[in-house]
Amino acid sequence: MSDDWRPRTRAVHEGTRRSHYGEMSEAIYLTQGFAYPDAETAEARFITSGPDEFVYARYGNPTVRMFEDRMASIEGAEDAFATASGMAAVHAALVCQLAAGDHVVAGRALFGSCLYIVETLLPRFGVKVDLVDGTDLDAWKAALRPETKLVFLESISNPTLEVIDIAGVAALAHAVGAQVVVDNVFATPVFQRSIDLGADVVIYSATKHIDGHGRCLGGIVLGRREFIRGPLELFMKHTGGALSPFNAWVMLKGLETLDLRCRAQAAAADELARAIDGHPALVRTIYPGLASHPQAILSSRQMETGGTMLALELAGGKAAAFRFLNALRIVLISNNLGDSRSIVTHPATTTHQRLTAEKRAELGIGDGLVRLSIGLEDLEDLKADIFGALDAALG
């Protein structure tokens, strides 16, 4: 492949492994094992495997490897390991490099399952965790210690869309020798390359924008080759969270249109945010591309656009939020995001429902907050649907 290709070209061609048949679309190598020509080859491969030598699908597979290579090229990473889901990627990226007594600092505004890992699971195994206001660099600096092993953050938080200064956090973390792990799902690899901003490890739930059509679960961890093929690969081999070949093939198909889809979705999200901002049913419109967003300047510096997601806080709390959701005709109620279909979520009763009311309030997740993932429908149809639902929310 060519080093001077731009990301959209890489997303179509990078990492392709064609068989002797010369197939246009990537082949699905739907096999869990591989045969060896002789015992000596089997012995040698278990010691070390070349780039196109495979042992077992839990360790690697040609179709999965195509997806890993393509994602690494798009992200600007040395290597990648694909996982069975986004949460498998988060879990592996953190746990593979931690031990009892280690210290972690994480942004407090995280997806509910990520909060479970850092607040409940890691401390259960003796890892000390401090949660901080991710938008406050002074808070990061105060929490970091010489023994801090890593920091973890969502570059744009779920669901309140806080934007974190990755370069600023990375400078502070690297000063004490800590690794920087960034979940970049909301920003997408199209609009932000976190490694260029100082991240050591980048995580995606491929279930979201990368698939983009609500079909398959998947995740991926990207970073330096010594990390990916060292502690991460060892952890994945022995815990079994690898991506299936079929799902990898689906993700490869998703990558072919990722750039086009995300740009269309982000353009629609930006126009929608500006159109509905100030509606009487709303307390606030949260979108990184709006000047009213607390990190608007940072967002414009880190990202090409404000992204595909927006959040709305409705006056009238849960009752108004439910009236809004139930009045929508095009936008679907679900808890996924990054889909070709527009999706709405009420975090307080779904993705973050296990948190106490006090904890949700601390994170800015009120009963009136809804999260919107903008899809590929006609923009005028979306406007009509959302404005109609906002009017219904007034009661």
NORRAMO-V120150 format. One record per residue. SS is DSSP state (H for helix, E for strand, - for the rest). Layout:
ss->SS
ss->SS
This chain:
ss->-
ss->-
ss->-
ss->-
ss->-
ss->-
ss->H
ss->H
ss->H
ss->H
ss->H
ss->H
ss->H
ss->-
ss->-
ss->-
ss->-
ss->-
ss->-
ss->-
ss->-
ss->-
ss->-
ss->-
ss->-
ss->-
ss->-
ss->-
ss->-
ss->-
ss->-
ss->-
ss->E
ss->-
ss->-
ss->-
ss->-
ss->-
ss->H
ss->H
ss->H
ss->H
ss->H
ss->H
ss->H
ss->H
ss->H
ss->-
ss->-
ss->-
ss->-
ss->-
ss->-
ss->-
ss->-
ss->E
ss->-
ss->-
ss->-
ss->-
ss->-
ss->H
ss->H
ss->H
ss->H
ss->H
ss->H
ss->H
ss->H
ss->H
ss->H
ss->H
ss->H
ss->H
ss->H
ss->-
ss->-
ss->-
ss->E
ss->E
ss->E
ss->E
ss->E
ss->-
ss->-
ss->H
ss->H
ss->H
ss->H
ss->H
ss->H
ss->H
ss->H
ss->H
ss->H
ss->-
ss->-
ss->-
ss->-
ss->-
ss->-
ss->-
ss->E
ss->E
ss->E
ss->E
ss->E
ss->-
ss->-
ss->-
ss->-
ss->H
ss->H
ss->H
ss->H
ss->H
ss->H
ss->H
ss->H
ss->H
ss->H
ss->H
ss->H
ss->H
ss->-
ss->-
ss->-
ss->E
ss->E
ss->E
ss->E
ss->E
ss->-
ss->-
ss->-
ss->-
ss->H
ss->H
ss->H
ss->H
ss->H
ss->H
ss->H
ss->-
ss->-
ss->-
ss->-
ss->E
ss->E
ss->E
ss->E
ss->E
ss->E
ss->E
ss->-
ss->E
ss->-
ss->-
ss->-
ss->-
ss->-
ss->-
ss->E
ss->-
ss->-
ss->H
ss->H
ss->H
ss->H
ss->H
ss->H
ss->H
ss->H
ss->H
ss->H
ss->-
ss->-
ss->-
ss->E
ss->E
ss->E
ss->E
ss->E
ss->-
ss->-
ss->-
ss->-
ss->H
ss->H
ss->H
ss->H
ss->-
ss->-
ss->H
ss->H
ss->H
ss->H
ss->-
ss->-
ss->-
ss->E
ss->E
ss->E
ss->E
ss->E
ss->-
ss->-
ss->-
ss->-
ss->-
ss->-
ss->-
ss->-
ss->-
ss->-
ss->-
ss->-
ss->-
ss->E
ss->E
ss->E
ss->E
ss->E
ss->-
ss->H
ss->H
ss->H
ss->H
ss->H
ss->H
ss->H
ss->H
ss->H
ss->H
ss->H
ss->H
ss->H
ss->H
ss->H
ss->-
ss->-
ss->E
ss->-
ss->-
ss->H
ss->H
ss->H
ss->H
ss->H
ss->H
ss->H
ss->H
ss->H
ss->H
ss->H
ss->H
ss->H
ss->H
ss->H
ss->H
ss->H
ss->H
ss->H
ss->H
ss->H
ss->H
ss->H
ss->H
ss->H
ss->H
ss->H
ss->H
ss->H
ss->H
ss->H
ss->H
ss->-
ss->-
ss->-
ss->-
ss->-
ss->E
ss->E
ss->E
ss->E
ss->E
ss->-
ss->-
ss->-
ss->-
ss->-
ss->-
ss->-
ss->-
ss->-
ss->H
ss->H
ss->H
ss->H
ss->H
ss->H
ss->H
ss->-
ss->-
ss->-
ss->-
ss->-
ss->-
ss->E
ss->E
ss->E
ss->E
ss->E
ss->E
ss->-
ss->-
ss->H
ss->H
ss->H
ss->H
ss->H
ss->H
ss->H
ss->H
ss->H
ss->H
ss->H
ss->-
ss->-
ss->-
ss->-
ss->E
ss->E
ss->-
ss->-
ss->-
ss->-
ss->-
ss->-
ss->-
ss->-
ss->-
ss->E
ss->E
ss->E
ss->-
ss->H
ss->H
ss->H
ss->-
ss->-
ss->-
ss->-
ss->-
ss->-
ss->-
ss->H
ss->H
ss->H
ss->H
ss->H
ss->H
ss->H
ss->-
ss->-
ss->-
ss->-
ss->-
ss->E
ss->E
ss->E
ss->E
ss->E
ss->-
ss->-
ss->-
ss->-
ss->-
ss->H
ss->H
ss->H
ss->H
ss->H
ss->H
ss->H
ss->H
ss->H
ss->H
ss->H
ss->H
ss->H
ss->H
ss->H
ss->-
ss->-
